[in-house]
Amino acid sequence: MFYRTTTPSPLGSITLLSDEQALRGLWFADQHYFGAGYDLNQAADQSTSVLTAAKRWLTAYFAGQQPTSDDLPLAPAVTAFRQRVLRVIASVPYGQTITYQAIAERLGQPSAVRAVGGAVGHNPLSIVIPCHRVVGSDGSLTGYAGGLDRKIALLTLEGADPQALATGKLRV
């Protein structure tokens, strides 16, 4: 059984999906790959302890705190390769960035940059697994399923250099 709820954020409405044990999805209302293949209409529209914890996490995050997902069980339904990519992304510290190439290299698959890009783009746990921290090899602000404006807002919240964001390139 799946459960869903919607919560407001400074960047727009966010839909959360969980089962009884873990958070399965977190999407901005208009982002690409919304729902990640789940039939959200079949999910019960009610809160659970997991969804309540996710809302607390988001509130802390948007308040400029640095919450960890240690107390927020996550269970994205993705392939084994994408799980590995998401683990690398989850290890990127608040306020820092990583490149697609660096992720591929950490996985021991330096030629898998495109596959890494696909995994990043289809991340079903946006913000909590911080795919907004992934940038191009030259520091360019490449795509974000929630939109580049949101990527810039999230990086700004985390203390990214406003001048670098204005030019579209961050130091990596």
C-alpha positions, 0 to 999 in steps of 0.5 A: 500500500502506498500513501501520498500527501502534498506539501507547500514549499518556497519553490512550489507544491511537492508531492510525497509518496511512501509505503509504511516503511520508507519514502518512495518519491518526492516531486515538484508538481510540474517536474519531469518524470513526476510520479516515476511510474507510480499511479499516484491516484491509487495511493491513499491520500493520508499521512504516515510517520514516514510522510510526516518525517519527510515534511519535517525534513523539508521544513528544516531544509528550506529554513536553511538548516542542514538536515540529514536523511539518517532518520528518513528511510529512503527506498527509491525503486530504481535499477541497481546502477541507479541505486549506486549513482544515488548513493554517490549523490547522497554523499555530496555534502550540503553546499558542495557540488559534484560532476557527472564525470566524477560520479562515473569515476567514483563508480569505477565506470568513467565512460558511463557519464550518459548513464549517470546523467540518466540516473540523475535526471530520473532521481525519484527523491529530489532534494533529499537525494540532492541531484541539484548538486550535480553540475557539468564538468566545467561547472555549468548548471546542466538540466534539473528535472524540477527546472533550472530556476529551482536548481539555482534556488536550491544551490543559492539556499545552500550558499552557492556563489551568486555571481557564479550562479549568474554566469551559469558556472560554478567552481568544481 
